[in-house]
Amino acid sequence: MLQLAGDLACSDDAPDLILTEFASTDVIQHYHGFDCAATNWAYQIADMAVGRLLHRLALAGRMDDYVLVIASDHGQAAIHTALYPQALIPHDRWVSEGASLHVLATDPAESESIHTRLRGLGVTPLEGAHLPEAVRAKGLVTFVAPDGCAFERRPPSAADDATTGSPTMVSTHGLGPGHPGDDAIAIVAGAGTRGRIASADLCEVAPTIAHLLGLAFDGSAARAWL
């Protein structure tokens, strides 16, 4: 992917903005965790790929034409227990993403029952400010698993009444707001960049890119990093 990005950046009709993803670090860390040879390999490959892109730009005399923005979309934390929502929720109106679980419960009694079952496993609901008011009014609630736990579909090998088990993914995201295990990183390098910012927000990535392109970014209170 970064080889293709280099081809575009060094072409005769180079675009102003190139967006790409290097996904191997994400996938491998999900299934292998942090401190292992596979994860170290994935980050070394990603580092070399970025190095090849910069080398390509340097050879083409395009280093001053671009600012490089490298951002992770989330952090990850170690998981030791999988929680099985289908054993706790009496319907299929739910979807999980790592340690986050979204449930639509339209009946008050059913909603209370779901809250009680999940609470028994240390699962807590979020206040809901991240959700549009319209879907909150319909009964959509986001729950967050406790530390070291994440939501997964129960595998066929598990007992029918099993509510927990060994995780398929030993490292994941979707943790509660402000959880240090879900901190992301961002690196902005090139002309016009400045020193380290101690703390920032992922919502500020888009305004930063817009600022670099000389574009207005209306409708957002988020600031640009530059």
C-alpha positions, 0 to 999 in steps of 0.5 A: 500500500505504501509503495502505491502511495509513493507511486502516486506521490511521485507521479506527474499528476500527483494528488494533494491528499493520499489516504492509505492504511497499513493493517498488519499491525492491527490484525497481528496484535489482535491475535498475538498480543503485545510482547511476541515475535509476530507483533515485533515483526509487524511493527518492523515491517510497518516501519520499513514501509514508511522508510521506503516511502520517505526514501522514494519521496527523497529520490524524487525531490518531493520531500517538501511537497508533502506532510506525513501524518501517521495515526492509529485509529485506536489503542489496544489492551490485553484480554484474558476473558471473552464475554458471550452476549448471546448468552446474556441478551434474549434477542439478536438486536446487538453488535459488539466491537472489542470491549464495546457492546451496543444493545437495542432494548425497546421494552423497559422490563427487557432492558432492566433484565439485560442491565442486570445480567450484564452488571453481574459480569462487571459490564457497565453502560455508558451515559450515551452522549456519544450517541445521537439523541434519536437512537438513544430514544429508541433504546440503544445503549452502549456497554463496556466490558471490565478490564481484561474482558471483551465481547465475542460470539460464543464458539460452537465448541462452548457449552450452550449455557456458557457466558464466558470463555477464552478469547479468540482475540487476546488484545483488543480495543473499544474500552471505556472513555479515557482508558489508557489501554485505548490511547492512540498515537499520531505523528505529523512530520514535514514542513510547518510541523512543530514540537510534541503535543502532550495530549490530543484527540482523534477528532483533531486528525481531520481538522489537521489534514484540512489545515494542511490542505488550506481547507476550512473545516466547518461544523467542528470545534476540534482544533488543528495541531498545526 
